[in-house]
Amino acid sequence: MPALHIAENGVFVTTPEVSDNQALVQVEVSVANESPSNRNAIITIGGKELTVNLAAGETQTVRTQFTVNNPSLWSTEHPTLNNLSVQLKEKGKILDTQTVKYGIRSFSFDAEKGFILNGKKVLINGACVHHDDGVLGASAFDDAEIRKVRQMKNAGFNLIRTSHNPTTRAFLDACDSIGMLVIDEAFDGWRTQKNPYDYSTVIDSCFRSDIQSMVLRDRNHPSIISWSIGNEVIERKDIRVVYTARQMKAAIHEKDTTRPVTEALCAWDSDWEIYDPHAEVLDVVGYNYMLFKHADDHKRDPKRVIWQTESYPRDAFRNWATVHDFPYVVGDIVWTGLDYLGESGIGRTYYKGEREGESWIKGGQPEWHGAPCGDVDITGWRKPISHYREMLWNENTPLYMAVKEPEGYHGEIKQTMWSVWPTYESWTWKGWEGKPVEVEVYTHQPKVKLYLNDQLIGTKEVNRNTEYKAVFTVPYQKGTLRAEAGEESVTLKTAGEPVRLKLTPDRTVMRADGQSLTYIIVEVVDQDGNLVPEAEIPCEATVKGTGKLLAFASANLKDEEPYPSVHSKTWKGRAMLVVRSSQKKGTVNVSIKSKLPIATLSLKTK
């Protein structure tokens, strides 16, 4: 890097005035002179030239603006991005160039109008997402980060909270290009430790530089609509916590004043109202599991804007209804969008006779190595709760049907705080013939008809009073279950015996860069291609050629086989293989051995 250069993350683009007809784009450029002499330079921004004179060791920020007529606005439905190139010249020689992407959009939060994006009200249906990429652990491959965002988009979410730390550039780039709103979160706890050697040991010396580094790096991303300064701080009853929040907000405002500051607040007793001075610091107040307090809080502070920054998955309908009905509650963000590694056992269901209690009890849940509370499991399979949540927030969601595991089928079912009843896209319940099974159909259509083997079981009305569910109790019988609503229909078929493994890659061509990934879904199917939902078949994977095996696993968070192993056992009829490209072009040959015929697949690297 030359001594005279554009500062790292030194280009900042904002859009302070936006309409359908015209947008004002404002650009700030910071130039650093690390040479021992005074320097004169020219900055070129979108055809404009600005002169800057810098003393030795000086950094200056120059500003300019321009208008865009009939702009294409960035939104979750149309995530239009623009490129801006900035050049630094001295005596006609180009010393430095930075190109940034930005989006033209406007947004606001208001207790009377809600969240407004480009002049239109948007209800926020969000997901908390941890840093890990499931079977890859904490390895942040770009393809894995992009896949994670796309999974959340496909599940109907329109916002991700990066709980509880800054995320990767690739993740935010994906949110920009795919169309996903973001709460960019800096910290978990503050001064009172949650774990030994956590951030509490360095917060006073580091928080300002750390939070400003996050803001400087991320502030051009149009997807980011809020900065978050923390999560569930333990010292909440110490009045000094208000001072800490003010310090952090001030540090952010030194680098960006265009976005609101939020924080996820929580109570473990009846003293929620003591948070009022703390909440007053925040532009949007985050409620972790405390949304039931919204009405009383609104009476005390009618201007407070609220979003639920964490919620229990099973409360999906209640939370949707609250956001739908009260404009000062702008959104709900469930814990979590994806199953993740850590906090082992959060969201588990278990059977009578297994270890009782929540994940945090003394000794924890040692048989678990992850948290199954996500709407989507670590192989990418969307659980029924995901389809239900999507239907609530998005009226055009396709008709969906699932079946609740019958009580006693594998044992007496026990639930925990973040769990939902085990429910599957399955009409295969061996040994349960003639016994009752509950079938759930999710839709905004006013009526649902259910057929078993072409015989009408019944008709149910669906509306807000039924929470947009049609629930049927059906004596189990092998065959085909079919639900109809309006012009839509969906079926579930009883699976036969396992016949083969079906391999489905998310791509067949990878870049030969050593970083490209292919995710291959492995399914156990019968002779008609139906998934066999109870199949647990040990498999061994081989990857040869211009790629290597990166991970092989099922979504069973109790399986003790390491993810990088060549061995995995299917669970609920599925597993997933991740292949990483080499830096050579050629062919990758994948084969999976089991008691079934060998399954093979070829990929290309280019």
C-alpha positions as CSV (number, residue, x, y, z in Angstrom):
1,M,0.0,0.0,0.0
2,P,1.4,3.4,-0.9
3,A,2.1,5.9,1.9
4,L,-0.6,8.1,0.5
5,H,-3.8,6.1,0.2
6,I,-7.5,5.8,0.8
7,A,-7.9,4.6,4.4
8,E,-9.1,1.1,5.1
9,N,-12.9,1.0,4.9
10,G,-12.5,4.7,4.1
11,V,-15.3,5.0,1.6
12,F,-18.8,5.6,3.1
13,V,-21.9,5.9,0.9
14,T,-25.3,7.0,2.3
15,T,-28.6,7.9,0.6
16,P,-30.1,10.6,2.9
17,E,-32.9,11.5,0.5
18,V,-34.8,8.9,-1.5
19,S,-37.9,8.9,-3.6
20,D,-39.2,6.9,-6.5
21,N,-38.1,9.8,-8.8
22,Q,-34.8,10.8,-7.4
23,A,-32.2,9.9,-4.8
24,L,-29.4,11.9,-3.2
25,V,-26.2,9.9,-2.8
26,Q,-23.6,11.2,-0.3
27,V,-20.0,9.9,-0.4
28,E,-17.3,10.4,2.3
29,V,-13.7,9.4,1.5
30,S,-11.0,9.3,4.1
31,V,-7.5,9.7,2.8
32,A,-4.4,9.0,4.9
33,N,-0.9,10.4,4.4
34,E,1.6,8.2,6.1
35,S,4.6,9.8,4.4
36,P,7.0,12.2,6.1
37,S,6.1,15.1,3.8
38,N,3.1,17.1,2.7
39,R,1.1,15.7,-0.2
40,N,-1.4,17.1,-2.7
41,A,-3.8,14.6,-4.4
42,I,-6.9,14.4,-6.5
43,I,-9.9,12.1,-5.6
44,T,-12.2,11.0,-8.4
45,I,-15.7,10.0,-7.4
46,G,-18.2,9.2,-10.1
47,G,-16.7,11.7,-12.5
48,K,-16.1,14.4,-9.9
49,E,-12.6,15.5,-9.0
50,L,-11.8,16.8,-5.5
51,T,-8.5,18.2,-4.4
52,V,-7.1,17.3,-1.0
53,N,-3.9,18.7,0.7
54,L,-2.6,16.6,3.5
55,A,0.2,17.4,6.0
56,A,2.6,14.6,6.9
57,G,0.8,12.0,9.0
58,E,-2.6,13.6,8.5
59,T,-5.9,11.9,7.6
60,Q,-8.6,13.9,6.0
61,T,-12.2,13.1,5.0
62,V,-13.7,14.8,1.9
63,R,-17.4,14.7,1.0
64,T,-19.4,15.1,-2.1
65,Q,-22.8,14.1,-3.4
66,F,-24.7,13.4,-6.6
67,T,-28.2,12.6,-7.6
68,V,-29.6,9.5,-9.3
69,N,-32.8,9.9,-11.4
70,N,-35.4,7.2,-11.3
71,P,-33.4,5.0,-9.0
72,S,-33.8,1.3,-8.7
73,L,-34.3,0.9,-4.9
74,W,-32.8,-1.8,-2.8
75,S,-35.4,-3.9,-1.0
76,T,-35.9,-7.5,0.1
77,E,-37.9,-8.3,-3.0
78,H,-35.6,-6.4,-5.4
79,P,-32.1,-6.1,-3.9
80,T,-30.6,-3.8,-6.5
81,L,-26.9,-3.0,-5.9
82,N,-24.8,-0.2,-7.4
83,N,-21.0,0.1,-7.8
84,L,-19.0,3.2,-6.8
85,S,-15.4,3.5,-7.7
86,V,-13.1,6.0,-6.0
87,Q,-9.6,6.8,-7.3
88,L,-6.7,8.6,-5.6
89,K,-4.3,10.3,-8.0
90,E,-1.1,12.3,-7.5
91,K,0.6,14.1,-10.4
92,G,-1.6,12.1,-12.8
93,K,-0.6,8.7,-11.3
94,I,-3.2,6.5,-9.8
95,L,-2.1,5.6,-6.3
96,D,-5.1,3.8,-4.9
97,T,-8.6,2.6,-6.0
98,Q,-11.5,1.4,-3.9
99,T,-14.8,0.1,-5.3
100,V,-17.7,-0.4,-3.0
101,K,-21.2,-1.7,-3.5
102,Y,-24.2,0.2,-2.1
103,G,-27.9,0.2,-2.3
104,I,-30.3,3.1,-2.6
105,R,-33.0,2.8,0.0
106,S,-34.8,4.6,2.8
107,F,-36.1,3.2,6.1
108,S,-37.5,4.4,9.4
109,F,-38.9,3.1,12.7
110,D,-41.9,4.7,14.3
111,A,-44.2,3.7,17.1
112,E,-47.2,4.8,15.1
113,K,-46.3,3.7,11.6
114,G,-44.0,0.7,12.3
115,F,-41.0,-0.2,10.2
116,I,-41.1,1.6,6.8
117,L,-38.8,0.6,3.9
118,N,-38.9,2.7,0.8
119,G,-42.2,4.2,1.9
120,K,-43.9,0.9,2.5
121,K,-44.7,-0.8,5.8
122,V,-42.8,-4.1,6.3
123,L,-43.5,-6.6,9.1
124,I,-40.2,-8.1,10.3
125,N,-40.1,-11.9,10.4
126,G,-36.6,-12.5,11.6
127,A,-34.2,-15.3,12.6
128,C,-31.3,-15.4,15.1
129,V,-28.3,-17.1,13.4
130,H,-25.1,-18.1,15.1
131,H,-21.7,-17.9,13.5
132,D,-21.2,-21.6,12.8
133,D,-22.0,-23.3,9.5
134,G,-23.4,-26.5,11.0
135,V,-21.4,-29.6,9.8
136,L,-18.5,-27.3,8.9
137,G,-18.3,-25.9,12.4
138,A,-16.8,-22.4,12.6
139,S,-15.1,-22.6,9.2
140,A,-16.5,-19.6,7.2
141,F,-16.3,-20.7,3.6
142,D,-18.0,-18.1,1.3
143,D,-20.2,-20.8,-0.3
144,A,-21.4,-21.9,3.2
145,E,-22.1,-18.3,4.3
146,I,-24.1,-17.7,1.1
147,R,-26.0,-21.0,1.5
148,K,-26.9,-20.0,5.1
149,V,-28.5,-16.7,4.0
150,R,-30.3,-18.4,1.1
151,Q,-31.7,-21.0,3.5
152,M,-33.2,-18.3,5.6
153,K,-34.6,-16.5,2.6
154,N,-36.2,-19.7,1.3
155,A,-37.7,-20.2,4.7
156,G,-39.6,-16.9,4.4
157,F,-37.5,-14.8,6.8
158,N,-36.7,-11.2,5.9
159,L,-34.2,-10.4,8.6
160,I,-31.3,-12.0,10.3
161,R,-29.8,-11.1,13.7
162,T,-26.1,-11.9,13.9
163,S,-26.3,-13.3,17.4
164,H,-24.1,-12.5,19.1
165,N,-21.1,-11.2,17.2
166,P,-20.1,-9.5,13.9
167,T,-20.5,-11.8,10.9
168,T,-18.3,-12.3,7.8
169,R,-18.1,-10.1,4.8
170,A,-19.4,-12.9,2.6
171,F,-22.5,-13.3,4.8
172,L,-23.3,-9.6,4.6
173,D,-22.6,-9.6,0.8
174,A,-25.1,-12.4,0.5
175,C,-27.7,-10.5,2.5
176,D,-27.2,-7.5,0.2
177,S,-27.5,-9.5,-3.0
178,I,-30.2,-12.0,-1.9
179,G,-32.4,-9.4,-0.1
180,M,-32.1,-10.0,3.6
181,L,-32.4,-7.3,6.4
182,V,-29.7,-7.5,9.1
183,I,-29.3,-6.5,12.7
184,D,-25.5,-6.4,13.0
185,E,-24.6,-7.4,16.6
186,A,-21.3,-6.7,18.4
187,F,-21.4,-8.4,21.8
188,D,-23.1,-10.9,24.0
189,G,-22.3,-10.0,27.7
190,W,-20.6,-6.9,28.9
191,R,-18.8,-6.4,32.3
192,T,-20.2,-9.3,34.3
193,Q,-18.9,-12.6,32.8
194,K,-21.1,-15.3,31.5
195,N,-18.1,-17.6,31.0
196,P,-14.5,-17.5,32.1
197,Y,-12.2,-15.5,29.7
198,D,-15.2,-14.0,27.9
199,Y,-15.4,-10.4,26.7
200,S,-15.8,-9.0,30.2
201,T,-12.1,-9.4,30.7
202,V,-11.3,-6.8,28.0
203,I,-14.4,-4.7,27.5
204,D,-13.1,-1.5,28.9
205,S,-9.9,-1.5,26.8
206,C,-11.4,-2.8,23.6
207,F,-15.1,-2.1,23.2
208,R,-14.7,1.3,21.5
209,S,-12.2,0.1,18.9
210,D,-14.0,-3.2,18.3
211,I,-17.5,-1.7,17.8
212,Q,-16.1,1.0,15.5
213,S,-14.2,-1.5,13.5
214,M,-17.5,-3.4,12.9
215,V,-19.3,-0.2,11.9
216,L,-16.5,1.0,9.6
217,R,-16.3,-2.4,7.9
218,D,-20.0,-3.0,7.5
219,R,-21.7,0.4,7.1
220,N,-22.0,0.3,3.3
221,H,-24.2,-2.8,3.4
222,P,-27.8,-1.7,2.6
223,S,-29.0,-4.9,4.3
224,I,-28.0,-3.6,7.7
225,I,-30.9,-1.6,9.3
226,S,-29.6,-1.6,12.9
227,W,-26.5,-1.9,15.1
228,S,-26.9,-4.0,18.2
229,I,-24.6,-3.4,21.2
230,G,-25.4,-6.4,23.3
231,N,-27.4,-9.3,24.4
232,E,-28.9,-10.2,27.9
233,V,-26.3,-8.4,30.0
234,I,-26.0,-10.0,33.4
235,E,-25.4,-6.6,35.2
236,R,-28.8,-5.3,34.2
237,K,-29.8,-4.2,37.7
238,D,-26.6,-2.1,38.1
239,I,-27.4,1.5,37.1
240,R,-24.0,1.8,35.5
241,V,-25.3,-0.4,32.7
242,V,-27.1,2.7,31.4
243,Y,-23.7,4.5,31.2
244,T,-22.2,1.6,29.3
245,A,-25.0,1.6,26.8
246,R,-24.6,5.3,26.2
247,Q,-20.8,4.9,25.7
248,M,-21.4,2.2,23.1
249,K,-24.1,4.2,21.2
250,A,-21.8,7.2,21.2
251,A,-19.0,5.2,19.8
252,I,-21.2,4.0,16.9
253,H,-22.5,7.5,16.2
254,E,-18.9,8.7,15.7
255,K,-18.9,6.5,12.6
256,D,-22.5,6.2,11.5
257,T,-25.7,8.0,12.5
258,T,-27.9,6.6,9.7
259,R,-29.0,3.5,11.6
260,P,-30.8,3.0,14.9
261,V,-29.0,1.3,17.9
262,T,-30.7,-1.6,19.5
263,E,-29.9,-4.2,22.3
264,A,-31.5,-7.4,23.3
265,L,-32.9,-7.0,26.9
266,C,-34.1,-9.8,29.1
267,A,-35.3,-10.4,32.6
268,W,-35.0,-13.5,34.8
269,D,-37.4,-12.3,37.5
270,S,-40.3,-9.8,37.9
271,D,-38.2,-6.7,37.7
272,W,-38.6,-6.0,33.9
273,E,-39.7,-2.4,34.4
274,I,-36.4,-1.3,36.0
275,Y,-35.1,-1.5,32.4
276,D,-36.8,1.7,31.4
277,P,-33.7,4.0,31.8
278,H,-31.7,1.4,29.9
279,A,-34.3,1.1,27.2
280,E,-34.5,4.9,26.9
281,V,-30.9,4.8,25.5
282,L,-32.0,2.6,22.6
283,D,-33.6,3.7,19.3
284,V,-35.3,0.3,19.0
285,V,-35.7,-1.8,22.1
286,G,-35.0,-5.6,21.8
287,Y,-37.1,-7.9,23.9
288,N,-35.8,-11.4,24.5
289,Y,-38.9,-13.6,25.3
290,M,-40.6,-10.6,27.0
291,L,-43.0,-9.4,24.3
292,F,-46.0,-10.2,26.5
293,K,-45.0,-6.9,28.3
294,H,-45.6,-4.8,25.3
295,A,-49.0,-3.3,26.2
296,D,-48.0,-2.1,29.6
297,D,-44.7,-0.8,28.3
298,H,-46.5,1.1,25.6
299,K,-48.7,2.8,28.1
300,R,-45.6,4.0,30.1
301,D,-43.7,5.0,26.9
302,P,-45.9,5.4,23.8
303,K,-43.0,6.3,21.6
304,R,-41.0,3.2,22.3
305,V,-40.4,1.0,19.2
306,I,-40.1,-2.7,20.0
307,W,-39.0,-5.8,18.3
308,Q,-38.7,-9.2,20.0
309,T,-35.0,-10.1,19.5
310,E,-35.5,-13.7,20.6
311,S,-38.6,-15.8,20.9
312,Y,-39.7,-19.4,21.5
313,P,-40.4,-21.3,18.2
314,R,-43.7,-22.6,19.6
315,D,-45.1,-19.1,20.0
316,A,-45.0,-18.4,16.3
317,F,-48.7,-17.5,15.9
318,R,-48.9,-15.4,19.0
319,N,-45.9,-13.4,18.0
320,W,-47.1,-12.9,14.4
321,A,-50.4,-11.7,15.7
322,T,-48.8,-9.2,18.1
323,V,-46.6,-7.7,15.3
324,H,-49.6,-7.7,12.9
325,D,-51.9,-5.9,15.4
326,F,-49.6,-3.4,17.1
327,P,-47.5,-1.0,14.9
328,Y,-45.1,-0.1,17.7
329,V,-44.0,-3.8,17.7
330,V,-42.2,-4.0,14.4
331,G,-41.0,-7.6,14.3
332,D,-40.4,-11.0,15.9
333,I,-37.0,-12.7,15.6
334,V,-37.1,-16.4,16.6
335,W,-34.4,-18.3,18.4
336,T,-33.2,-19.7,16.0
337,G,-33.3,-19.9,12.2
338,L,-30.9,-22.8,12.1
339,D,-29.8,-25.6,14.4
340,Y,-26.3,-24.8,15.6
341,L,-23.3,-26.2,17.5
342,G,-23.1,-25.3,21.1
343,E,-25.7,-24.7,23.9
344,S,-26.2,-28.5,23.6
345,G,-29.7,-29.6,24.0
346,I,-31.6,-26.4,23.7
347,G,-34.8,-27.1,21.9
348,R,-34.6,-30.9,22.3
349,T,-37.6,-33.2,22.8
350,Y,-37.0,-36.4,24.7
351,Y,-38.7,-39.5,26.0
352,K,-39.6,-40.4,29.5
353,G,-36.7,-42.2,31.1
354,E,-34.1,-40.0,29.4
355,R,-32.2,-37.3,31.3
356,E,-34.7,-34.6,32.4
357,G,-34.5,-30.9,32.3
358,E,-33.2,-28.0,30.2
359,S,-29.8,-27.7,28.7
360,W,-28.4,-25.5,31.4
361,I,-29.0,-27.9,34.4
362,K,-25.9,-29.1,36.3
363,G,-24.1,-31.5,34.0
364,G,-25.9,-30.2,31.0
365,Q,-27.1,-32.7,28.3
366,P,-23.9,-34.5,27.5
367,E,-25.5,-36.8,24.9
368,W,-26.2,-33.7,22.7
369,H,-23.5,-31.7,20.8
370,G,-25.8,-29.0,19.4
371,A,-29.0,-27.1,19.7
372,P,-32.0,-28.5,17.7
373,C,-34.2,-25.4,18.2
374,G,-33.8,-24.1,14.7
375,D,-36.5,-23.9,12.0
376,V,-34.0,-25.6,9.7
377,D,-31.7,-28.5,10.6
378,I,-28.0,-28.7,9.9
379,T,-28.5,-30.6,6.6
380,G,-30.9,-27.9,5.3
381,W,-34.2,-29.7,5.9
382,R,-36.9,-27.3,6.8
383,K,-38.9,-28.5,9.8
384,P,-42.7,-28.2,9.8
385,I,-42.5,-25.2,12.1
386,S,-40.5,-23.4,9.4
387,H,-43.3,-23.9,6.9
388,Y,-45.9,-22.8,9.4
389,R,-44.0,-19.6,10.3
390,E,-43.5,-18.8,6.6
391,M,-47.3,-19.3,6.0
392,L,-48.1,-16.8,8.8
393,W,-45.9,-14.0,7.4
394,N,-46.3,-14.7,3.7
395,E,-49.8,-15.3,2.4
396,N,-48.6,-16.8,-0.9
397,T,-46.8,-19.7,0.8
398,P,-47.8,-23.1,-0.8
399,L,-50.1,-25.5,1.0
400,Y,-48.2,-27.6,3.5
401,M,-49.1,-30.8,5.5
402,A,-47.2,-32.6,8.2
403,V,-48.0,-35.3,10.8
404,K,-47.3,-35.1,14.6
405,E,-45.5,-38.0,16.0
406,P,-48.1,-40.0,18.0
407,E,-47.6,-40.0,21.7
408,G,-46.2,-43.4,22.7
409,Y,-44.9,-44.2,19.2
410,H,-41.3,-44.1,20.4
411,G,-42.2,-43.3,24.0
412,E,-43.8,-40.7,26.1
413,I,-42.8,-37.3,24.7
414,K,-41.3,-34.6,26.9
415,Q,-40.7,-31.1,25.7
416,T,-38.4,-28.3,26.7
417,M,-38.7,-24.5,26.5
418,W,-37.4,-24.0,22.9
419,S,-38.9,-27.2,21.5
420,V,-41.9,-27.9,19.4
421,W,-43.8,-31.2,19.1
422,P,-41.8,-33.6,16.8
423,T,-43.7,-33.3,13.5
424,Y,-42.7,-34.7,10.1
425,E,-43.6,-34.9,6.4
426,S,-44.4,-38.6,6.9
427,W,-47.3,-41.0,6.5
428,T,-45.2,-43.9,7.5
429,W,-46.0,-45.1,11.1
430,K,-45.3,-48.8,11.2
431,G,-47.2,-50.7,13.9
432,W,-49.7,-47.9,14.5
433,E,-52.5,-49.2,12.3
434,G,-55.9,-48.1,13.5
435,K,-54.5,-45.8,16.2
436,P,-55.1,-42.0,16.1
437,V,-52.6,-39.7,14.4
438,E,-52.9,-35.9,14.2
439,V,-52.5,-34.3,10.8
440,E,-51.8,-30.6,10.5
441,V,-52.4,-28.5,7.3
442,Y,-51.2,-24.9,7.1
443,T,-52.9,-22.4,4.8
444,H,-54.6,-19.1,4.4
445,Q,-57.3,-20.7,2.3
446,P,-60.7,-20.8,4.1
447,K,-61.3,-24.5,3.9
448,V,-59.2,-27.7,3.8
449,K,-60.4,-31.1,2.8
450,L,-58.4,-34.2,3.8
451,Y,-58.5,-37.6,2.0
452,L,-57.0,-40.9,2.9
453,N,-56.8,-43.3,-0.1
454,D,-59.2,-41.1,-1.9
455,Q,-61.8,-41.3,0.8
456,L,-62.9,-38.0,2.3
457,I,-61.9,-37.8,6.0
458,G,-63.3,-34.4,6.7
459,T,-63.5,-30.7,5.9
460,K,-62.2,-28.0,8.2
461,E,-62.6,-24.3,8.2
462,V,-59.4,-22.3,8.5
463,N,-59.1,-18.7,9.8
464,R,-57.3,-16.6,12.4
465,N,-59.3,-18.4,15.2
466,T,-57.8,-21.7,14.1
467,E,-54.4,-20.1,13.9
468,Y,-54.5,-20.8,10.2
469,K,-54.2,-24.6,10.9
470,A,-56.5,-27.4,10.0
471,V,-56.0,-30.2,12.4
472,F,-57.4,-33.6,11.7
473,T,-57.3,-36.8,13.9
474,V,-57.1,-39.8,11.6
475,P,-56.9,-43.5,12.4
476,Y,-53.6,-44.5,10.8
477,Q,-53.8,-46.6,7.6
478,K,-51.2,-47.2,5.0
479,G,-51.6,-45.4,1.7
480,T,-51.8,-41.9,0.4
481,L,-52.9,-38.9,2.5
482,R,-54.0,-35.8,0.5
483,A,-55.0,-32.3,1.6
484,E,-56.8,-29.9,-0.7
485,A,-57.4,-26.2,-0.2
486,G,-58.6,-24.0,-3.0
487,E,-56.8,-25.1,-6.2
488,E,-53.8,-26.5,-4.2
489,S,-53.2,-30.0,-3.0
490,V,-50.4,-31.8,-1.2
491,T,-49.8,-35.5,-0.6
492,L,-47.9,-37.8,1.7
493,K,-47.4,-41.5,0.9
494,T,-46.5,-44.5,3.0
495,A,-42.9,-45.5,2.2
496,G,-41.9,-49.0,1.5
497,E,-38.7,-50.8,2.3
498,P,-35.3,-49.0,1.6
499,V,-34.1,-49.8,-1.9
500,R,-31.4,-47.3,-2.8
501,L,-29.6,-44.1,-1.8
502,K,-30.6,-41.0,-3.8
503,L,-27.8,-38.3,-4.1
504,T,-28.9,-34.7,-4.8
505,P,-26.1,-32.0,-5.2
506,D,-26.8,-28.3,-4.9
507,R,-24.5,-27.8,-7.9
508,T,-22.6,-30.0,-10.4
509,V,-19.8,-27.6,-11.2
510,M,-17.4,-26.0,-8.8
511,R,-14.7,-23.4,-9.1
512,A,-11.3,-24.9,-9.0
513,D,-10.1,-22.5,-6.4
514,G,-9.8,-24.7,-3.3
515,Q,-12.7,-22.9,-1.7
516,S,-15.8,-23.9,-3.7
517,L,-18.3,-26.3,-1.9
518,T,-20.9,-28.7,-3.1
519,Y,-23.6,-29.9,-0.6
520,I,-25.0,-33.4,-1.5
521,I,-28.2,-34.5,0.2
522,V,-28.2,-38.3,0.8
523,E,-31.7,-39.8,1.0
524,V,-32.8,-43.4,1.6
525,V,-35.7,-44.1,-0.8
526,D,-38.0,-46.9,-1.6
527,Q,-38.7,-48.4,-5.1
528,D,-41.0,-45.5,-5.9
529,G,-38.5,-42.8,-4.8
530,N,-40.3,-42.0,-1.6
531,L,-38.1,-41.0,1.4
532,V,-38.0,-43.8,4.0
533,P,-38.4,-41.6,7.1
534,E,-37.3,-44.1,9.8
535,A,-34.2,-45.4,7.9
536,E,-31.0,-45.3,9.9
537,I,-28.4,-46.9,7.6
538,P,-24.6,-46.7,8.2
539,C,-22.8,-45.2,5.2
540,E,-19.2,-44.8,4.1
541,A,-18.3,-42.0,1.6
542,T,-15.4,-41.9,-0.8
543,V,-14.3,-38.7,-2.7
544,K,-11.7,-38.9,-5.4
545,G,-10.3,-36.6,-8.1
546,T,-10.2,-32.8,-8.0
547,G,-12.0,-32.5,-4.7
548,K,-12.1,-33.8,-1.1
549,L,-14.6,-34.7,1.5
550,L,-15.1,-31.9,4.0
551,A,-17.9,-33.2,6.1
552,F,-20.4,-36.1,6.2
553,A,-23.2,-36.1,8.8
554,S,-26.9,-36.4,9.5
555,A,-29.0,-33.8,11.4
556,N,-28.9,-36.1,14.5
557,L,-27.3,-33.9,17.1
558,K,-26.8,-36.9,19.3
559,D,-24.6,-38.7,16.8
560,E,-21.0,-39.0,18.1
561,E,-19.3,-39.5,14.8
562,P,-17.1,-36.5,13.9
563,Y,-18.3,-34.5,11.0
564,P,-15.1,-34.8,8.9
565,S,-15.3,-38.6,9.1
566,V,-16.0,-40.7,6.0
567,H,-18.7,-42.5,8.1
568,S,-22.2,-41.4,8.8
569,K,-25.6,-42.9,9.6
570,T,-28.7,-41.6,8.0
571,W,-31.3,-40.2,10.4
572,K,-34.9,-39.7,9.5
573,G,-33.8,-41.1,6.2
574,R,-31.3,-38.4,5.4
575,A,-27.7,-37.3,5.6
576,M,-25.5,-34.7,3.9
577,L,-22.0,-34.8,2.3
578,V,-19.9,-31.6,1.7
579,V,-17.2,-31.7,-1.0
580,R,-14.5,-29.1,-1.3
581,S,-12.9,-28.4,-4.6
582,S,-9.1,-28.5,-5.2
583,Q,-7.2,-25.9,-7.3
584,K,-7.2,-28.2,-10.3
585,K,-9.8,-28.5,-13.0
586,G,-11.2,-32.0,-13.6
587,T,-13.7,-34.4,-12.2
588,V,-14.7,-35.3,-8.6
589,N,-16.1,-38.8,-8.2
590,V,-18.3,-39.4,-5.1
591,S,-19.4,-42.8,-4.0
592,I,-21.3,-43.9,-0.9
593,K,-21.3,-47.5,0.3
594,S,-24.0,-49.0,2.6
595,K,-26.0,-52.2,2.8
596,L,-27.9,-50.8,-0.2
597,P,-26.4,-50.6,-3.8
598,I,-23.4,-48.2,-4.1
599,A,-24.6,-44.6,-5.0
600,T,-22.3,-42.6,-7.2
601,L,-22.1,-39.0,-8.4
602,S,-19.7,-37.0,-10.6
603,L,-18.9,-33.3,-10.3
604,K,-16.8,-31.0,-12.3
605,T,-14.2,-28.4,-11.2
606,K,-13.5,-25.6,-13.6
